[in-house]
Amino acid sequence: MAEQGGLIKGLEGVVAAATALCDLDGAGGRLAYRGYDIADLARQATYEEVAYLLWRGELPTRAQLDGFGAELVAARPLPDALLSAFRLLPKKADPMRALQMAAAVLGTFDPDATDNSQEANLRKALRLTSQLATAVCSHHRIRLDKEPVPPSKDLGHAANFLFMLTGERPSAVNVRAFDASLILYAEHEMNASTFTTRVIASTLSDMHSAVVGGIGAIKGPLHGGAGEAVMLTLKEIGKVENVDAFVEKAFAEKRRLMGFGHRVYRAGDPRAAILRGLAEDACRQSGQQMWFEMAVKLFERVNRAKGLIPNVDFYSAPLWYSIGIPVDLFTPVIVAGRIAGWTAHLLEQYQDNRLIRPRGQYTGPGRRQFVPLEKR
Ligand SMILES: CC(C)(COP(=O)(O)OP(=O)(O)OC[C@H]1O[C@@H](n2cnc3c(N)ncnc32)[C@H](O)[C@@H]1OP(=O)(O)O)[C@@H](O)C(=O)NCCC(=O)NCCS
């Protein structure tokens, strides 16, 4: 831990809040949401069930899930004004900036916008989860000069996302893989973007404002932006035979390899292990094995030489690419997954709030005499 005179650089190891959401065992490489191992959730649950679990504490019964699913479906459409706002953006606008704008605009339309009560926040968490998924797909279509695909009323969350992206009903195999990946991204304890959302909420600002901040934080390449960077790396490598030469050059240039390393997991990121299997299947199904093979070889070379572990963003890249998600939508898709966890943390923060206000270690000059402008 980088600690100097009370300063803990990067807040490494600092426990900033109590949370009943995510049990992250970094040394053992294990992860559970509210006690349920993520491997079980990814294999057997849907994103809707996981969102319910995170927000309400227990998995839903069939009747509860039916009612909850219907509420999520009803919340999918966007205000026309947001679609018009997407049309005003430059065609080259970064989809993450468009998503930040979307979260802010949705706040201006939300009937509970400034109500920080638990019930209002549960309603907002649900609306944001449905609406941000629609926003990612609608902005993408509009930037391609295509009409947004209205959300389906009969598809689940993951299937509807893929449908709104392409206008075609997705295969069951792709839906299952995508749903599992959204589950694996849904929550991850006190990562940088979740912490950001909690800091914002701790001032008693509102949920939409906190989410706008979270989107800004997750966008960076050291956080959610790493997935997109992984795919760009694989494309730069181009073919399996080039991996060795690429890695040698990268090491010589002391290049940071995206999708490797983690602040908390030292032995391995359990999400990566599950995503590896999903990526292998998806790449094979779509006839794009080369991305998976390249990723595995890259992992083996880097791990052998430096001991670096692949993190969640490493195998999600070939997985999403092979099911047809555009590379610059990888981070927005991560937001579409993480929104359930952010909002669950916000529910916790508002229920037991204390302003988050750390200190800085002053390193500037000592006290000195002010010199008037004309004497400087
Ligand atoms: C995630 C990450 C920021 C966590 O790092 P951290 O706990 O702050 O650790 P540091 O950045 O201090 O790195 C510690 C050491 O490991 C090395 N390292 C860590 N991740 C590395 C990577 N991806 N590529 C190359 N070297 C890496 C650093 O160079 C450093 O080496 P040094 O001590 O010889 O200087 C870091 O691993 C990283 O930048 N990964 C790539 C981005 C990424 O995939 N992010 C998604 C995370 S889910």
The ligand as an SDF file (V2000), in Angstrom:
LIG
                    3D

 48 50  0  0  0  0  0  0  0  0999 V2000
   -6.4670   -1.7530  -12.9150 C   0  0  0  0  0  0  0  0  0  0  0  0
   -5.1870   -1.0420  -12.5260 C   0  0  0  0  0  0  0  0  0  0  0  0
   -5.3490    0.4760  -12.6740 C   0  0  0  0  0  0  0  0  0  0  0  0
   -4.9230   -1.3600  -11.0370 C   0  0  0  0  0  0  0  0  0  0  0  0
   -3.6760   -0.9690  -10.7730 O   0  0  0  0  0  0  0  0  0  0  0  0
   -3.1140   -0.4550   -9.3830 P   0  0  0  0  0  0  0  0  0  0  0  0
   -3.5730   -1.2560   -8.2470 O   0  0  0  0  0  0  0  0  0  0  0  0
   -3.3030    1.0060   -9.2880 O   0  0  0  0  0  0  0  0  0  0  0  0
   -1.6390   -0.8550   -9.6400 O   0  0  0  0  0  0  0  0  0  0  0  0
   -0.5380    0.0370  -10.3300 P   0  0  0  0  0  0  0  0  0  0  0  0
   -1.0330    0.8030  -11.4960 O   0  0  0  0  0  0  0  0  0  0  0  0
    0.0810    0.8030   -9.2020 O   0  0  0  0  0  0  0  0  0  0  0  0
    0.4250   -1.1090  -10.8590 O   0  0  0  0  0  0  0  0  0  0  0  0
    1.2340   -1.9260  -10.0190 C   0  0  0  0  0  0  0  0  0  0  0  0
    2.3620   -2.5010  -10.8590 C   0  0  0  0  0  0  0  0  0  0  0  0
    1.8310   -3.4270  -11.8060 O   0  0  0  0  0  0  0  0  0  0  0  0
    2.0550   -2.9710  -13.1370 C   0  0  0  0  0  0  0  0  0  0  0  0
    0.8240   -3.1100  -13.8960 N   0  0  0  0  0  0  0  0  0  0  0  0
   -0.4220   -3.1570  -13.3880 C   0  0  0  0  0  0  0  0  0  0  0  0
   -1.3110   -3.3210  -14.3720 N   0  0  0  0  0  0  0  0  0  0  0  0
   -0.5900   -3.3690  -15.5100 C   0  0  0  0  0  0  0  0  0  0  0  0
   -0.9430   -3.5420  -16.8610 C   0  0  0  0  0  0  0  0  0  0  0  0
   -2.2310   -3.6560  -17.2150 N   0  0  0  0  0  0  0  0  0  0  0  0
    0.0220   -3.5590  -17.7920 N   0  0  0  0  0  0  0  0  0  0  0  0
    1.3060   -3.4360  -17.4340 C   0  0  0  0  0  0  0  0  0  0  0  0
    1.7210   -3.2750  -16.1570 N   0  0  0  0  0  0  0  0  0  0  0  0
    0.7710   -3.2630  -15.2100 C   0  0  0  0  0  0  0  0  0  0  0  0
    2.4020   -1.4820  -13.0020 C   0  0  0  0  0  0  0  0  0  0  0  0
    3.2080   -1.0290  -14.0410 O   0  0  0  0  0  0  0  0  0  0  0  0
    3.0850   -1.4570  -11.6760 C   0  0  0  0  0  0  0  0  0  0  0  0
    4.3940   -1.9280  -11.8520 O   0  0  0  0  0  0  0  0  0  0  0  0
    5.6090   -1.2440  -11.0460 P   0  0  0  0  0  0  0  0  0  0  0  0
    5.2890   -1.4720   -9.6020 O   0  0  0  0  0  0  0  0  0  0  0  0
    6.8030   -1.9840  -11.5700 O   0  0  0  0  0  0  0  0  0  0  0  0
    5.5750    0.2050  -11.4080 O   0  0  0  0  0  0  0  0  0  0  0  0
   -4.0120   -1.5190  -13.4050 C   0  0  0  0  0  0  0  0  0  0  0  0
   -3.8210   -2.8950  -13.2490 O   0  0  0  0  0  0  0  0  0  0  0  0
   -4.2030   -1.1440  -14.8650 C   0  0  0  0  0  0  0  0  0  0  0  0
   -3.8910   -0.0160  -15.2690 O   0  0  0  0  0  0  0  0  0  0  0  0
   -4.7570   -2.0870  -15.6940 N   0  0  0  0  0  0  0  0  0  0  0  0
   -5.0560   -1.7830  -17.0730 C   0  0  0  0  0  0  0  0  0  0  0  0
   -6.3990   -1.0920  -17.1690 C   0  0  0  0  0  0  0  0  0  0  0  0
   -7.5290   -2.0580  -16.9440 C   0  0  0  0  0  0  0  0  0  0  0  0
   -7.5650   -3.1510  -17.4710 O   0  0  0  0  0  0  0  0  0  0  0  0
   -8.4970   -1.5860  -16.1430 N   0  0  0  0  0  0  0  0  0  0  0  0
   -9.7040   -2.3580  -15.8640 C   0  0  0  0  0  0  0  0  0  0  0  0
   -9.7290   -2.7580  -14.4340 C   0  0  0  0  0  0  0  0  0  0  0  0
  -11.1030   -3.8340  -14.0950 S   0  0  0  0  0  0  0  0  0  0  0  0
  1  2  1  0
  2  3  1  0
  2  4  1  0
  2 36  1  0
  4  5  1  0
  5  6  1  0
  6  7  2  0
  6  8  1  0
  6  9  1  0
  9 10  1  0
 10 11  2  0
 10 12  1  0
 10 13  1  0
 13 14  1  0
 14 15  1  0
 15 16  1  0
 15 30  1  0
 16 17  1  0
 17 18  1  0
 17 28  1  0
 18 19  1  0
 18 27  1  0
 19 20  2  0
 20 21  1  0
 21 22  1  0
 21 27  2  0
 22 23  1  0
 22 24  2  0
 24 25  1  0
 25 26  2  0
 26 27  1  0
 28 29  1  0
 28 30  1  0
 30 31  1  0
 31 32  1  0
 32 33  2  0
 32 34  1  0
 32 35  1  0
 36 37  1  0
 36 38  1  0
 38 39  2  0
 38 40  1  0
 40 41  1  0
 41 42  1  0
 42 43  1  0
 43 44  2  0
 43 45  1  0
 45 46  1  0
 46 47  1  0
 47 48  1  0
M  END
$$$$
